[in-house]
Amino acid sequence: MGVSERTATLDVEQAELALVEHYGRLVRLAYCVLEDGPRRAPAAHAVTCGALPRRCTSTAALPRPQAADEDPVYVWLRLRVLRAALARPRGPWLPRSLPRGGAPARAAYALRHLERMADPEIRTLLRAARVRDPDAALAGAVKAADAPGGPGAPAPAPGPVGEPCPLCGDGAGVQHALDTVRRRRQRRRAGAAALAALVCCGLLGVPGDTWGPDAAARPPLVRGTDAEQALDPGALVRAGAGAWRRASRTDFGAWPARGALTRDASLLRRALVTWARPRADVRVEAAPGTPEGPPPGPPQLLYAGRLAGAAVVLLYDGLRVARYTEPLDPDDGSAAAEAAEEGVSLELARTAGAATAESGALVVTRRGGKVRYLTAPWITRAARVDLLDPGDEAGRTLSRGADGVTGPVPLPVTLPQHCDTWPGLALRGSPGAARRLQLYTDLGELAPARLTDGAERTPATGTAARRRLARTACHLPAVLDRGVRAVNSWQFARQRLPDGDGEAAWVCTRAATWRGPGARVMTQFQPPAGAPGRPGAVTSRLEDSRVCGPHARAVLTGLLWRSTEGRWYVLAAGDEGVTRLRARGEGLLGGPAEAVGNTLAVRAGRQASARLSATRRNGAAPATSPAPVGPPD
C-alpha cells in the first residue's frame, strides 16, 4: 500500500506515484480551501506539489484512513495539502472583510462533499491539520451550504462556489504532476552524481564491479545509492502470487513475477544494466512522451522467460513498463535466427495511472506477424475476436501457459484497401477484479489500447457499440505508434437520410494517449451499409484536441453526400446541445439553408462547398465547423 505498517514510514517514490494517481483530487481540495483571487489555481497546484516529502517520513501520528481500502499514502498527502492550504497567507487582493475562520469552514465543506467524509472523521482530520476549533469549522460549512446563493448540495466538483478549477483533473493537470516528479528525480540523480564525483575512485574501483564481460556497459555507481540498487537483481521488487487479491489497487504493481527465467540473475542484471545505460548496439524505442532514463530505484519484475527464440524481461518502475529482449542460440530454429538478426532491444512505454481495466495485458513479444500477450493474474479468459464482425462476441479462446502468456494473435493488416479483418483481444477477469468483459487491440505499444464506447467510456462490448467499432476499426492505422491509451467512439447524432436511404449515425472517435496531450480525434458519417465492417466516412480530423473528451462534448461536422437516387446533399450534424444549424456557401440549391435541431440536409451540386454554423442551447455562443464541408476522406 506504500506505507510500512511495521515501521510507520512513507517512501518518497511511493508518495510521488500517489501524487500522480490522485493529483486531480488533491488540487480540487487545495482549490476549495484557498481564498478567492487571481492566483488561486496556480496556488492550488503549488500547494499540492509542495506536499511531496524530501525523504522517508514517519506516519505514526497520522489519522487512520476512513475506509479499509483507502490508500494510506493518499491520506498522508491529503493532510499535507490541507495543512499547507490552511496556512497559506491571505493575498493582497483579498478584501479585509472576509470572516476569520473562513478557510477551515471551506476545508470542512470540501471534506464533507468532495471526500465524502463523515463529521467525526472531518473533526479528526481538521485537528491533525492544526485547526483550533473543528466544531466551528463544521458549523460554518453547514451554514454556507444552507445559505441562499451558497454552495448548496450536492456540491459542485471544482470548489465550494462552483467556479472553474483550471487543470484540476484533465490531462494537463496529470502532466503537471508528472513533470514535478520528473524534476525531483532529476535533482536526486544530479545530487548522487555530484557525490560520486567527490568520492571518486575510492568507492568506484572495487574488485568485482569493474571486471566481467558486461563491465563496459555498467555505469559507474556509488555504493549504497538507489542507482546501485536499481542494478541489483536481488533488489528487484517481486509481488506475491496472490497479492492482487489483497491489494487496494489492482494494476501492474499487483502482478507477480512470472516466467521460467525469473531467477536468472545474469539475464536480469543485463536487462537492468541496459535500462540504466544501453550500449550503442542496443535498439532503444520509447513511446511518444516516455522518458528514456533509468528507473529511480529497483523496479518490479513482471516477467522473465523464453519466447520466439529470445529471452524477454518485463520490468515496471511505477510510471513505465520496460521490455528487454535478447536473442538466444541462433542455431535453435528459425525463430531464434530471426531474433538474432534483430539483436538486443529495449522498449519503454508510459503506464502512469493505469487502472484495473488498463492493466489487463502487456505485449510480451511481437514477431512474425503475430503478437503474444502476458495477461494479468486476475484474468480468467482470453479470446481473440474480429472487431469487424459485430456478431463475434465470444471469439476464439486463446490458450495460455501457466505463466499467463497467450497463444499468438495475428497483427492487423494496415495496408490501404486491405482491411478485411482486425484482430482484437477480449479479456474477462475474476469476480474480484475486472469482472466485465473488456476489449483491446494492438496499436504498436507495450500496453494494448482499451476500446470503449459512449460518453461514459464503458467497454465497447454491447451490440450497438460493436457495430460502431466495426465501422471504425479500419481507421485505426492513423493512430499506430502514437502512445495511445484508449480509443473511445461516441455517437453524438442520428439522422434520417433523404430519398428514403435509411438512417445514419454520426460518430466521434477519440484516441487518448498515456501522456495526456497528443490525442487524435476524427468524426465519422456511418450510413447504412451492406457489410457490417465497411468503414465510415471520415468528415474531420483533429490532433492534440479536447474535442470528444470527457470535458468537451461540443461537436459540429458535415459532408457532401450522394443518395442512391443520384442526388447530392450537404449533410450536417451537431451534438445534443445544438438547437439550430445553418449552411452557407457555393453550390447550395436554393441558397443558404437553416434547420431546427441538430441535423441538416440540403440539396447541393456535386462541387458544392459550404460553411456550417450552429446555435447552442441556452443562448450559448454559436459554433462553427473547423473546415468547409466537402467530399469525405
C-alpha positions, 0 to 999 in steps of 0.5 A: 500500500506504500506505507510500512505498517511495521515501521510507520514510514512513507517512501518518497517514490511511493508518495510521488506515484500517489501524487500522480494517481490522485493529483486531480483530487488533491488540487480540487481540495487545495482549490476549495480551501484557498481564498478567492483571487487571481492566483488561486489555481496556480496556488492550488497546484503549488500547494499540492506539489509542495506536499511531496516529502524530501525523504522517508517520513514517519506516519505514526501520528497520522489519522487512520484512513476512513475506509479499509481500502483507502490508500494510506499514502493518499491520506498522508498527502491529503493532510499535507495539502490541507495543512499547507492550504490552511496556512497559506497567507491571505493575498493582497487582493483579498478584501479585509472583510472576509470572516476569520475562520473562513478557510477551515469552514471551506476545508470542512465543506470540501471534506464533507462533499468532495471526500465524502467524509463523515463529521467525526472523521472531518473533526479528526482530520481538521485537528491533525491539520492544526485547526483550533476549533473543528466544531466551528469549522463544521458549523460554518460549512453547514451554514454556507451550504444552507445559505441562499446563493451558497454552495448548496448540495450536492456540491459542485466538483471544482470548489465550494462556489462552483467556479472553474478549477483550471487543470484540476483533473484533465490531462494537463493537470496529470502532466503537471504532476508528472513533470514535478516528479520528473524534476525531483528525480532529476535533482536526486540523480544530479545530487548522487552524481555530484557525490560520486564525483567527490568520492571518486575512485575510492568507492568506484574501483572495487574488485568485482564491479569493474571486471566481467564481460558486461563491465563496459556497459555498467555505469559507474555507481556509488555504493549504497545509492538507489542507482546501485540498487536499481542494478541489483537483481536481488533488489528487484521488487517481486509481488506475491502470487496472490497479492492482487487479491489483497491489494487496494489497487489492482494494476501492474504493481499487483502482478507477480513475477512470472516466467521460467527465467525469473531467477536468472540473475545474469539475464536480469542484471543485463536487462537492468544494466541496459535500462540504466545505460544501453550500449550503442548496439542496443535498439532503444524505442520509447513511446511518444512522451516516455522518458528514456532514463533509468528507473529511480530505484529497483523496479518490479519484475513482471516477467522473465522467460523464453519466447520466439527464440529470445529471452524477454524481461518485463520490468515496471518502475511505477510510471513505465513498463520496460521490455528487454529482449535478447536473442538466444542460440541462433542455431535453435530454429528459425525463430531464434535466427530471426531474433538474432538478426534483430539483436538486443532491444529495449522498449519503454512505454508510459503506464502512469495511472493505469487502472484495473481495466488498463492493466489487463495485458502487456505485449510480451513479444511481437514477431512474425506477424503475430503478437503474444500477450502476458495477461494479468493474474486476475484474468480468467479468459482470453479470446481473440475476436474480429472487431469487424464482425459485430456478431463475434462476441465470444471469439476464439479462446486463446490458450495460455501457459501457466505463466499467463502468456497467450497463444499468438494473435495475428497483427492487423493488416494496415495496408490501404484497401486491405482491411478485411479483418482486425484482430482484437483481444477480449479479456474477462477477469475474476469476480474480484477484479475486472469482472466485465468483459473488456476489449483491446487491440494492438496499436504498436505499444507495450500496453494494448489500447482499451476500446470503449464506447459512449460518453461514459467510456464503458467497454465497447462490448454491447451490440450497438457499440460493436457495430460502431467499432466495426465501422471504425476499426479500419481507421485505426492505422492513423493512430499506430505508434502514437502512445495511445491509451484508449480509443473511445467512439461516441455517437453524438447524432442520428439522422434520417437520410433523404430519398428514403436511404435509411438512417445514419449515425454520426460518430466521434472517435477519440484516441487518448494517449498515456501522456495526456496531450497528443490525442487524435480525434476524427468524426465519422458519417456511418450510413447504412451499409451492406457489410457490417465492417465497411468503414465510415466516412471520415468528415474531420480530423483533429490532433492534440484536441479536447474535442470528444473528451470527457470535458468537451462534448461540443461537436459540429461536422458535415459532408457532401453526400450522394443518395442512391437516387443520384442526388447530392446533399450537404449533410450536417450534424451537431451534438445534443446541445445544438438547437439550430444549424445553418449552411452557407456557401457555393453550390447550395440549391436554393441558397443558404439553408437553416434547420431546427435541431441538430441535423441538416440536409440540403440539396447541393451540386456535386462541387458544392462547398459550404460553411456550417454554423450552429446555435447552442442551447441556452443562448450559448455562443454559436459554433462553427465547423473547423473546415468547409464541408466537402467530399469525405476522406 
